[in-house]
Amino acid sequence: MPKPREGIDWPYGPPPPGSPAFAWLQHVLVSLKGEGHAAVVMPVSAGASADNRDRGFGSWDCDWSSDDGSRAVEIQFSRDNSLDADDGTPVNVVGTKSYFVADEAEDDSCTVRTPHRTYRNSVGDPTTELFQLTVYAPQPDRQLCDTATEFAAVVVRNIAKRLPEA
């Protein structure tokens, strides 16, 4: 973790343990001269940890990341209402026809889409809600997609309502 110049404290308080991104940003700020400008490029995962779970609006999504930011898992529910061969490579997730695709979200990622439930929407049309799990890690595509499929199976087993095999 960078140390501030001698005689200057952390301007926004000491960074939390294990969060070097906050320390670097403060280091950049205290290093600027007068009207100086700075551009800082940091990884998307800066400041995230396994203890930092982020539940999306209405709990429709949730994500976790490793302490070092090199691995992450994201779960989303979608009312996309469509799941077919255009969604990737077919895979069986606990008896449910699902699909996976590598590098769709970004490089070093694999996304698995699985039907979660069907219901009638507000106008009475049948609608399918999808569960989508994406794993991010620096691994070969096949290994990453195997991991994503295994994680998806764990989630499917823990979801009370699922669609029967088509």
C-alpha positions in Angstrom: 0.0 0.0 0.0 1.5 3.4 -0.9 2.4 5.8 1.9 1.5 9.5 1.7 4.3 12.0 1.5 5.9 12.8 4.8 3.8 15.0 7.0 0.6 14.4 5.1 -2.1 12.2 6.5 -4.6 10.2 4.4 -6.9 13.0 3.3 -10.0 10.8 3.3 -9.0 8.6 6.3 -7.0 5.5 6.3 -8.0 3.0 3.6 -9.7 -0.2 4.7 -7.4 -3.1 5.1 -7.1 -5.1 1.9 -8.3 -2.2 -0.3 -5.1 -0.9 -2.0 -7.2 0.9 -4.7 -8.3 3.5 -2.1 -4.8 4.0 -0.9 -3.5 4.4 -4.5 -6.2 7.0 -5.3 -5.3 9.0 -2.2 -1.6 8.7 -3.1 -2.4 10.2 -6.5 -4.4 13.0 -5.0 -1.7 14.0 -2.4 0.9 13.8 -5.2 -0.8 16.4 -7.4 0.8 19.9 -7.6 -1.4 23.0 -7.6 -3.9 22.8 -10.4 -2.6 19.4 -11.5 -4.6 16.8 -13.2 -4.4 13.0 -13.0 -5.7 10.1 -15.0 -6.0 6.8 -13.1 -6.6 3.5 -14.8 -7.6 0.7 -12.4 -9.2 -2.7 -12.9 -12.9 -3.0 -12.7 -12.5 -5.1 -9.6 -10.6 -2.4 -7.7 -12.1 -2.1 -4.2 -14.3 -5.3 -4.5 -13.9 -8.4 -2.3 -15.6 -11.6 -1.5 -17.2 -9.9 1.5 -18.6 -7.2 -0.9 -21.8 -8.7 -2.2 -23.9 -6.4 -4.4 -27.5 -7.1 -4.7 -29.1 -5.4 -7.7 -32.3 -3.5 -7.8 -35.2 -5.6 -6.4 -32.7 -8.4 -5.8 -32.8 -9.3 -9.5 -29.0 -9.8 -9.6 -26.1 -10.4 -7.2 -22.4 -10.7 -7.7 -19.4 -11.7 -5.7 -15.7 -11.2 -6.3 -12.4 -12.6 -4.9 -10.3 -10.5 -2.6 -7.7 -10.0 -5.3 -10.4 -9.2 -7.9 -9.2 -11.9 -10.4 -12.3 -14.0 -10.1 -16.0 -13.1 -9.9 -19.5 -14.6 -10.2 -22.6 -12.8 -11.2 -26.2 -14.1 -11.0 -29.0 -12.4 -12.8 -32.7 -13.1 -13.4 -34.1 -12.0 -16.8 -37.5 -12.0 -18.4 -35.8 -12.4 -21.7 -38.5 -15.0 -22.5 -36.2 -16.7 -25.1 -33.8 -19.5 -24.7 -32.6 -21.3 -27.8 -29.5 -22.3 -29.9 -28.8 -18.6 -30.5 -27.9 -18.4 -26.8 -24.8 -20.6 -27.2 -23.8 -24.3 -26.7 -26.5 -26.6 -25.2 -25.7 -28.0 -21.8 -27.7 -30.1 -19.3 -27.9 -28.3 -15.9 -29.5 -30.7 -13.5 -31.9 -32.1 -16.1 -32.7 -28.6 -17.5 -31.8 -27.7 -21.1 -29.5 -24.7 -20.7 -26.9 -22.9 -22.8 -23.4 -21.5 -22.2 -21.3 -19.0 -24.1 -17.7 -18.0 -23.5 -16.4 -14.4 -23.6 -19.8 -12.9 -24.1 -19.8 -10.6 -21.1 -16.1 -9.9 -21.5 -12.8 -11.7 -22.1 -12.2 -14.5 -19.6 -15.9 -15.0 -18.8 -18.5 -17.7 -19.4 -22.2 -17.3 -19.1 -24.8 -20.1 -18.5 -28.5 -19.4 -19.1 -31.1 -21.7 -17.6 -34.9 -21.5 -17.5 -36.0 -20.6 -14.0 -39.9 -20.5 -14.1 -42.9 -19.8 -16.3 -45.8 -17.6 -15.4 -48.4 -15.4 -17.0 -47.4 -11.7 -17.4 -49.8 -8.8 -16.7 -51.6 -9.3 -20.0 -51.9 -13.1 -19.5 -49.2 -14.2 -21.9 -46.9 -17.1 -20.9 -43.5 -15.7 -19.9 -40.3 -17.5 -19.1 -37.9 -16.1 -16.5 -34.3 -17.0 -17.1 -31.5 -17.4 -14.5 -28.1 -16.3 -15.9 -24.8 -17.1 -14.1 -21.5 -15.6 -15.4 -18.1 -16.6 -14.1 -15.1 -14.3 -14.6 -11.6 -15.8 -14.2 -8.3 -16.0 -16.1 -8.9 -19.6 -17.3 -9.2 -21.4 -20.6 -12.8 -21.1 -22.0 -13.6 -24.8 -21.6 -12.5 -25.0 -18.0 -14.2 -21.7 -17.2 -17.5 -22.9 -18.8 -17.3 -26.2 -16.9 -16.9 -24.2 -13.7 -19.9 -21.9 -14.7 -22.0 -25.0 -15.4 -21.2 -26.6 -12.1 -22.1 -23.3 -10.3 -25.3 -23.1 -12.2 -26.2 -26.6 -11.2 -25.7 -25.6 -7.5 -28.0 -22.6 -8.0 -30.7 -24.6 -9.9 -30.7 -27.2 -7.1 -31.4 -24.5 -4.6 -34.2 -22.8 -6.5 -37.5 -24.1 -5.4 -39.4 -23.7 -8.6 -37.9 -24.8 -11.9 -39.2 -25.7 -15.3 -39.5 -29.4 -16.2 -37.2 -30.7 -18.9 -38.6 -29.8 -22.3 
